[in-house]
C-alpha cells in the first residue's frame, strides 16, 4: 500500500489533527496518541504492529492508503472522460426570457425583452424528445433574466417535459429555479411546487442597506424587505438556497444576512452559501476592480465563516469530490436554452447572439461558430494542464469554472477554486462548527 497523493493533514491544538483526502472526501479526527502512529503507517504503507492494525484498516477504508499499483491521476482522467460523453442524464437550463425586473450592477447577462413564444416552446419539446431517447433521467433548471416573469410558459413546458419523460420511461427529477425572489410569495411558491419545481435559489447580497444598493428595481427602489417577506413564506413550501455574492464592496457585511435570517426565524429553513463575484464579459470596468482574485476571495471566505461562528451560527462549506468534471457545461448532454431557441453551454454566455451559441433547438446543423464553441468545451481538459495535474486539490476542483479558465491568459492552469488556498482553514472551520454544536445549549 502507499499513501494517497491527495492526503491533507491539519494540525489542531493539543496535538490533535484532521486527516482529509480530497479524492475520497473522507475526514477523520486523529487523537494525539495516534498521531505518531499515523505518520508511520502512512510512510510505511503497512501495519507493523497489532496496535497499528485498526488504524491501518481505517486508512484503507477512507482512501488515505491505496494499492501500490493505483494511478490516481489516470483514474480521475477516466472518470472525467466517461462523464463527458455518457448520456445518462439530460440537463436543461431553460431561460424563458432574458428580461429582468432587477438592475444589478454586476450582472453578466445580456438583457432583452424577448420572451419564449408558443412555437419555440413546441420546438423545445421536440428537441427534448430527441435527446431523451438516449437518457435515463432529466434535470431541469429555470433561469433568466427573471424566470418568474414567465410563469405560464414555465407551466406549459414543465407539463410537456413531464409527459415526454413518462413516454420515454425516464426519471424526471423535481426541477429548480434561479430567481431573484422578488415575486416568490406563498402563492407563487405553491404554484411552482404544483408544476414539479421543488427548489429555488435566491440571491441576497448583504444586510438591507448593502443589498438594496446592489440589487434594486429599475426604478431604483430597494428589494430586500420584499424578498425577506417572501422567504418567510416560500421556505415553508420549497427547498430554498440563498446565494450571497461577495466582492470587495460587501465582504465585511455579507455575513449580516445570516444574522437577519436568524432573527426572522428563517435561517434554519434555508441553505446558505457565499459565492465569489467574477469579472464576466458583461460587467463594467468599475465592477471588475471590485472583484476579488481567487486567492483574495479564499481568505475572505474563511473570515466570513469565522464571523458566523463568533455569532453562534455554525455554517460551513465542505468540499465536494467530483465524479469526473466540475461543471455540467463540459458534458455533451448539458444545454442552456435561450428564449429564441439558441443553445449554450454556460449560463454566462446566454444571450441573443448566435456567435456565442453551440447550436439551436430548431436545427441539428451547426454554423462554424457553433461548432467552434462546442469544441472549446469538449477540448477543455484540466488534466492536461501542468498546474492542475500536479495539484493536490484536483479532485475537488477539476480545473474550476471552465469559462473563467478559458478566459485566462495562462493556458497551463484552470480557474482555481478557493480550496486551493484555504482548504485547511475551511476544514478547521468545520471542526469548530462541529465542536460548537456539541457545546451549544
C-alpha positions as CSV (number, residue, x, y, z in Angstrom):
1,X,0.0,0.0,0.0
2,X,1.0,3.6,-0.4
3,X,-0.2,7.0,0.9
4,X,-2.6,8.8,-1.5
5,X,-1.3,11.9,-3.2
6,X,-4.4,13.7,-2.1
7,X,-4.0,13.4,1.7
8,X,-4.1,16.6,3.7
9,X,-3.2,16.9,7.4
10,X,-4.5,19.8,9.5
11,X,-2.7,20.2,12.9
12,X,-5.1,21.2,15.7
13,X,-4.5,22.3,19.3
14,X,-3.4,19.8,21.9
15,X,-1.6,17.5,19.4
16,X,-4.8,16.5,17.6
17,X,-5.1,16.6,13.8
18,X,-7.6,16.4,11.0
19,X,-6.9,14.0,8.1
20,X,-8.7,14.7,4.9
21,X,-8.5,13.0,1.5
22,X,-9.6,15.1,-1.5
23,X,-10.1,12.1,-3.7
24,X,-12.5,10.2,-1.4
25,X,-13.8,13.1,0.6
26,X,-13.1,11.3,3.9
27,X,-12.4,13.3,7.0
28,X,-11.1,11.9,10.3
29,X,-10.0,13.4,13.6
30,X,-6.8,12.0,14.9
31,X,-6.1,12.0,18.6
32,X,-2.7,12.9,20.0
33,X,-1.9,9.2,20.9
34,X,-2.5,8.1,17.3
35,X,-0.6,11.0,15.5
36,X,2.8,9.4,15.6
37,X,1.4,6.1,14.5
38,X,-0.5,7.8,11.7
39,X,2.7,9.3,10.3
40,X,4.5,5.9,10.5
41,X,1.7,3.9,8.9
42,X,1.3,6.4,6.0
43,X,5.0,6.4,5.4
44,X,5.4,2.6,5.5
45,X,2.1,1.8,3.8
46,X,1.6,-1.1,6.3
47,X,0.8,-2.0,9.9
48,X,4.0,-3.0,11.7
49,X,2.3,-3.9,14.9
50,X,-1.0,-5.2,16.1
51,X,-1.7,-1.8,17.6
52,X,-1.4,-0.3,14.1
53,X,-3.9,-2.7,12.5
54,X,-7.1,-0.8,13.4
55,X,-5.6,2.4,12.2
56,X,-4.3,0.8,9.0
57,X,-7.7,-0.6,8.2
58,X,-9.4,2.8,8.7
59,X,-6.8,4.5,6.5
60,X,-7.5,1.9,3.7
61,X,-11.3,2.3,4.1
62,X,-11.0,6.1,3.9
63,X,-8.8,6.1,0.8
64,X,-5.8,7.5,2.6
65,X,-3.9,4.3,1.8
66,X,-4.3,2.9,-1.7
67,X,-2.9,-0.1,-3.6
68,X,0.7,0.5,-4.8
69,X,-0.3,-0.1,-8.4
70,X,-3.1,2.5,-8.5
71,X,-2.5,5.6,-10.7
72,X,-4.8,8.1,-9.1
73,X,-4.5,10.7,-11.9
74,X,-5.4,8.0,-14.5
75,X,-8.5,7.1,-12.5
76,X,-9.6,10.7,-12.4
77,X,-8.9,11.2,-16.1
78,X,-11.0,8.1,-16.9
79,X,-13.9,9.3,-14.8
80,X,-13.8,12.7,-16.4
81,X,-13.9,11.3,-20.0
82,X,-16.7,9.0,-19.1
83,X,-18.8,11.7,-17.6
84,X,-18.3,14.0,-20.5
85,X,-19.7,11.5,-23.1
86,X,-22.2,9.4,-21.2
87,X,-25.8,10.4,-22.0
88,X,-27.5,9.0,-18.9
89,X,-28.5,12.5,-17.7
90,X,-30.1,15.1,-19.9
91,X,-29.7,18.5,-18.2
92,X,-31.6,21.5,-19.5
93,X,-31.3,25.0,-18.1
94,X,-34.1,27.0,-19.7
95,X,-34.4,30.8,-19.8
96,X,-38.0,31.7,-20.9
97,X,-36.9,35.3,-21.1
98,X,-33.8,37.5,-20.8
99,X,-35.8,40.3,-19.3
100,X,-35.4,41.1,-15.6
101,X,-37.2,43.3,-13.1
102,X,-33.9,44.0,-11.3
103,X,-31.0,46.2,-12.3
104,X,-27.9,44.6,-10.6
105,X,-24.6,46.3,-11.2
106,X,-22.6,43.1,-11.5
107,X,-25.0,41.2,-13.8
108,X,-23.2,39.3,-16.6
109,X,-26.4,38.6,-18.6
110,X,-27.4,40.3,-21.8
111,X,-30.9,41.6,-21.0
112,X,-33.6,41.9,-23.6
113,X,-37.4,41.8,-23.6
114,X,-37.5,38.7,-25.7
115,X,-39.8,36.0,-24.3
116,X,-40.2,32.4,-25.5
117,X,-43.1,32.2,-27.9
118,X,-45.5,29.2,-28.2
119,X,-43.9,27.9,-31.4
120,X,-40.5,28.0,-29.6
121,X,-42.0,26.1,-26.7
122,X,-43.0,23.3,-29.1
123,X,-39.6,23.3,-30.7
124,X,-38.0,22.9,-27.3
125,X,-40.2,20.0,-26.5
126,X,-39.3,18.3,-29.9
127,X,-35.6,18.9,-29.1
128,X,-36.1,17.4,-25.6
129,X,-37.9,14.4,-27.1
130,X,-34.9,13.6,-29.4
131,X,-32.5,14.0,-26.5
132,X,-34.5,11.9,-24.1
133,X,-34.2,8.9,-26.4
134,X,-30.6,8.4,-25.0
135,X,-31.2,9.4,-21.4
136,X,-32.4,7.7,-18.3
137,X,-33.1,10.9,-16.2
138,X,-33.9,14.5,-16.8
139,X,-32.8,17.5,-14.8
140,X,-34.3,21.0,-15.4
141,X,-33.3,24.4,-14.1
142,X,-35.3,27.5,-14.8
143,X,-33.2,30.6,-15.3
144,X,-33.3,34.0,-16.9
145,X,-33.4,37.0,-16.9
146,X,-36.1,36.6,-14.3
147,X,-38.0,33.4,-15.0
148,X,-40.9,34.2,-12.6
149,X,-42.0,36.8,-15.2
150,X,-43.0,33.9,-17.5
151,X,-45.0,31.6,-15.2
152,X,-47.4,30.4,-17.9
153,X,-44.5,29.5,-20.2
154,X,-42.8,27.5,-17.4
155,X,-46.1,25.7,-16.6
156,X,-46.7,24.6,-20.2
157,X,-43.1,23.4,-20.7
158,X,-43.0,21.6,-17.4
159,X,-46.2,19.8,-18.3
160,X,-44.8,18.9,-21.7
161,X,-41.5,17.6,-20.3
162,X,-43.3,15.5,-17.7
163,X,-45.3,13.8,-20.5
164,X,-42.2,13.2,-22.5
165,X,-40.3,11.7,-19.6
166,X,-43.2,9.4,-18.9
167,X,-43.3,8.3,-22.5
168,X,-39.6,7.6,-22.6
169,X,-39.8,6.0,-19.1
170,X,-37.1,8.2,-17.7
171,X,-36.9,9.8,-14.2
172,X,-37.9,13.5,-14.2
173,X,-36.3,14.9,-11.0
174,X,-38.0,17.9,-9.3
175,X,-36.9,21.0,-11.2
176,X,-35.2,24.0,-9.7
177,X,-35.5,27.7,-10.4
178,X,-32.9,30.5,-10.1
179,X,-34.8,33.6,-9.2
180,X,-34.3,37.0,-7.5
181,X,-37.1,36.1,-5.2
182,X,-39.0,39.4,-5.5
183,X,-42.2,37.8,-6.8
184,X,-41.8,34.4,-5.0
185,X,-44.5,34.8,-2.4
186,X,-46.6,31.9,-0.9
187,X,-49.0,31.8,-3.9
188,X,-46.2,31.6,-6.4
189,X,-44.2,29.0,-4.4
190,X,-47.3,26.8,-4.2
191,X,-47.9,27.2,-8.0
192,X,-44.2,26.2,-8.7
193,X,-44.5,23.2,-6.5
194,X,-47.6,22.0,-8.3
195,X,-45.7,22.3,-11.6
196,X,-42.9,20.0,-10.3
197,X,-40.4,22.6,-9.2
198,X,-39.1,21.7,-5.8
199,X,-36.3,24.1,-5.1
200,X,-35.3,27.7,-5.6
201,X,-32.0,29.6,-5.4
202,X,-32.3,33.3,-4.3
203,X,-29.5,35.9,-4.1
204,X,-29.2,38.3,-1.2
205,X,-26.0,40.4,-1.1
206,X,-25.9,41.7,2.5
207,X,-28.0,43.5,5.1
208,X,-30.7,45.7,3.8
209,X,-28.7,48.8,3.0
210,X,-26.0,46.9,1.1
211,X,-28.4,44.6,-0.7
212,X,-30.6,47.5,-1.9
213,X,-27.6,49.3,-3.2
214,X,-26.6,46.3,-5.3
215,X,-29.9,44.6,-6.2
216,X,-32.6,47.1,-6.9
217,X,-35.5,47.5,-9.3
218,X,-35.1,49.5,-12.5
219,X,-36.9,52.3,-10.7
220,X,-34.1,52.4,-8.1
221,X,-36.3,51.1,-5.3
222,X,-34.8,48.5,-2.9
223,X,-35.9,44.9,-2.9
224,X,-34.6,43.5,0.4
225,X,-37.7,43.7,2.6
226,X,-39.9,42.2,-0.1
227,X,-37.5,39.2,-0.6
228,X,-37.3,38.6,3.1
229,X,-41.1,38.7,3.5
230,X,-41.3,36.2,0.6
231,X,-38.7,33.9,2.1
232,X,-40.7,33.6,5.3
233,X,-43.5,32.1,3.2
234,X,-41.8,30.3,0.3
235,X,-39.2,28.4,2.5
236,X,-42.2,26.6,4.1
237,X,-43.1,25.2,0.6
238,X,-39.9,24.9,-1.4
239,X,-36.3,23.9,-0.6
240,X,-34.6,27.3,-0.7
241,X,-30.9,28.0,-1.2
242,X,-29.6,31.5,-0.6
243,X,-26.6,32.7,-2.5
244,X,-24.6,35.6,-1.1
245,X,-22.4,37.1,-3.8
246,X,-19.2,38.5,-2.3
247,X,-16.7,41.1,-3.6
248,X,-14.6,43.9,-2.1
249,X,-17.7,46.1,-1.7
250,X,-19.7,43.9,0.7
251,X,-17.2,41.4,2.1
252,X,-17.2,43.0,5.6
253,X,-21.0,42.9,5.9
254,X,-22.1,39.8,3.9
255,X,-22.4,37.6,7.0
256,X,-25.0,40.1,8.4
257,X,-27.6,38.4,6.2
258,X,-27.5,35.3,8.2
259,X,-28.0,37.2,11.5
260,X,-31.1,38.8,10.0
261,X,-32.4,35.4,8.7
262,X,-31.9,34.1,12.2
263,X,-33.8,36.9,13.8
264,X,-36.7,36.3,11.4
265,X,-36.7,32.6,12.1
266,X,-35.8,31.7,8.5
267,X,-32.2,30.6,8.8
268,X,-33.0,27.0,9.9
269,X,-35.3,26.6,6.9
270,X,-32.8,27.5,4.2
271,X,-29.3,26.6,2.9
272,X,-26.9,29.5,2.6
273,X,-23.6,29.7,0.8
274,X,-21.2,32.5,-0.2
275,X,-20.1,32.9,-3.8
276,X,-17.4,34.9,-5.5
277,X,-18.4,37.6,-7.9
278,X,-16.2,37.1,-11.0
279,X,-15.5,39.6,-13.8
280,X,-17.5,38.2,-16.6
281,X,-17.7,39.9,-20.0
282,X,-21.0,41.6,-19.1
283,X,-19.8,43.7,-16.1
284,X,-18.3,47.1,-16.3
285,X,-14.7,48.0,-15.7
286,X,-15.6,49.5,-12.3
287,X,-17.1,46.2,-11.3
288,X,-14.0,44.3,-12.3
289,X,-12.0,46.5,-10.0
290,X,-14.2,45.3,-7.1
291,X,-13.8,41.6,-7.8
292,X,-11.6,39.5,-5.6
293,X,-8.9,37.3,-7.1
294,X,-9.4,33.7,-6.3
295,X,-6.8,33.8,-3.5
296,X,-8.2,37.0,-2.1
297,X,-11.7,35.5,-2.1
298,X,-10.5,32.4,-0.4
299,X,-9.2,34.5,2.6
300,X,-12.5,36.4,2.7
301,X,-14.5,33.2,2.7
302,X,-12.7,31.9,5.8
303,X,-13.3,35.3,7.6
304,X,-17.0,35.2,6.7
305,X,-17.5,31.7,8.2
306,X,-15.4,32.5,11.3
307,X,-17.5,35.6,11.8
308,X,-20.6,33.4,11.8
309,X,-19.1,31.0,14.4
310,X,-18.5,34.0,16.6
311,X,-22.2,34.8,16.3
312,X,-23.1,31.2,17.3
313,X,-24.1,30.4,13.7
314,X,-22.5,27.1,12.8
315,X,-22.4,27.0,9.0
316,X,-19.5,26.0,6.7
317,X,-18.8,25.0,3.1
318,X,-17.4,21.4,2.7
319,X,-15.5,20.3,-0.5
320,X,-17.4,18.1,-2.9
321,X,-15.5,15.4,-4.7
322,X,-16.4,15.4,-8.3
323,X,-17.0,12.2,-10.1
324,X,-15.4,13.5,-13.3
325,X,-16.0,17.2,-14.1
326,X,-16.6,20.3,-12.0
327,X,-19.2,21.8,-14.3
328,X,-22.0,20.3,-16.3
329,X,-21.1,22.5,-19.2
330,X,-18.3,20.0,-20.1
331,X,-20.9,17.3,-20.7
332,X,-22.3,16.8,-24.3
333,X,-25.8,16.4,-22.8
334,X,-25.9,19.7,-20.9
335,X,-27.8,22.6,-22.6
336,X,-28.7,26.2,-21.7
337,X,-31.7,27.1,-23.8
338,X,-32.4,30.8,-24.7
339,X,-35.9,32.2,-25.3
340,X,-35.1,32.4,-29.1
341,X,-34.1,28.7,-29.3
342,X,-30.3,29.2,-29.2
343,X,-28.3,26.6,-27.2
344,X,-25.4,27.5,-25.0
345,X,-23.0,25.5,-22.7
346,X,-22.7,28.1,-20.0
347,X,-25.1,30.5,-18.2
348,X,-22.6,33.3,-18.6
349,X,-22.8,33.0,-22.4
350,X,-26.6,33.1,-22.5
351,X,-27.7,35.9,-24.9
352,X,-29.4,36.5,-28.2
353,X,-26.0,36.3,-30.1
354,X,-25.7,33.2,-32.3
355,X,-21.9,33.6,-32.3
356,X,-21.8,32.6,-28.6
357,X,-24.1,29.6,-29.1
358,X,-23.4,25.9,-29.6
359,X,-26.5,25.2,-31.7
360,X,-30.2,25.7,-31.9
361,X,-33.3,23.7,-31.0
362,X,-34.6,24.4,-34.5
363,X,-32.0,22.5,-36.4
364,X,-29.3,19.9,-35.9
365,X,-27.0,21.8,-38.4
366,X,-24.2,23.8,-36.8
367,X,-22.6,27.0,-38.0
368,X,-18.8,27.2,-37.9
369,X,-19.0,29.4,-34.8
370,X,-21.3,27.0,-33.1
371,X,-19.0,24.0,-33.9
372,X,-16.0,26.0,-32.6
373,X,-17.8,26.8,-29.4
374,X,-18.7,23.1,-28.8
375,X,-15.2,22.1,-29.5
376,X,-13.9,24.6,-26.9
377,X,-15.7,22.8,-24.2
378,X,-15.0,19.3,-25.4
379,X,-11.3,20.1,-25.6
380,X,-11.0,21.8,-22.2
381,X,-9.2,19.3,-20.1
382,X,-7.6,20.4,-16.8
383,X,-5.6,17.1,-16.5
384,X,-3.5,18.2,-19.5
385,X,-2.6,21.4,-17.7
386,X,0.5,21.2,-15.6
387,X,-0.9,23.5,-12.9
388,X,-3.9,21.2,-12.4
389,X,-2.4,17.7,-12.9
390,X,0.2,18.4,-10.1
391,X,-2.4,19.9,-7.7
392,X,-3.4,18.1,-4.5
393,X,-6.9,19.6,-4.6
394,X,-7.6,18.4,-8.2
395,X,-10.5,16.0,-7.3
396,X,-12.4,18.8,-5.5
397,X,-11.7,21.4,-8.2
398,X,-11.2,19.7,-11.6
399,X,-10.0,23.0,-13.0
400,X,-12.8,25.1,-11.6
401,X,-15.1,27.1,-13.8
402,X,-14.4,26.2,-17.4
403,X,-15.5,29.5,-18.9
404,X,-13.3,31.5,-16.5
405,X,-10.4,29.2,-17.2
406,X,-10.8,29.7,-20.9
407,X,-10.6,33.5,-20.4
408,X,-7.4,33.3,-18.6
409,X,-4.1,34.2,-20.3
410,X,-2.2,31.2,-18.8
411,X,-3.2,28.0,-20.6
412,X,-1.3,25.8,-18.1
413,X,-3.8,26.3,-15.3
414,X,-7.6,26.3,-14.7
415,X,-9.6,28.8,-12.7
416,X,-8.6,27.6,-9.3
417,X,-11.3,27.2,-6.7
418,X,-10.8,28.6,-3.2
419,X,-9.9,25.2,-1.9
420,X,-6.5,25.6,-3.4
421,X,-5.8,28.4,-1.0
422,X,-8.0,27.8,2.0
423,X,-8.7,24.0,2.3
424,X,-7.0,23.5,5.6
425,X,-8.6,26.7,7.0
426,X,-12.0,25.6,5.9
427,X,-11.6,22.1,7.3
428,X,-10.7,23.8,10.6
429,X,-13.9,25.9,10.3
430,X,-15.9,22.7,10.0
431,X,-14.1,21.3,13.1
432,X,-15.0,24.5,15.0
433,X,-18.6,24.2,13.9
434,X,-18.9,20.6,15.0
435,X,-17.3,21.5,18.4
436,X,-19.6,24.5,18.7
437,X,-22.7,22.5,18.1
438,X,-21.7,20.0,20.8
439,X,-21.4,22.7,23.4
440,X,-24.2,24.9,22.3
441,X,-27.2,25.0,24.7
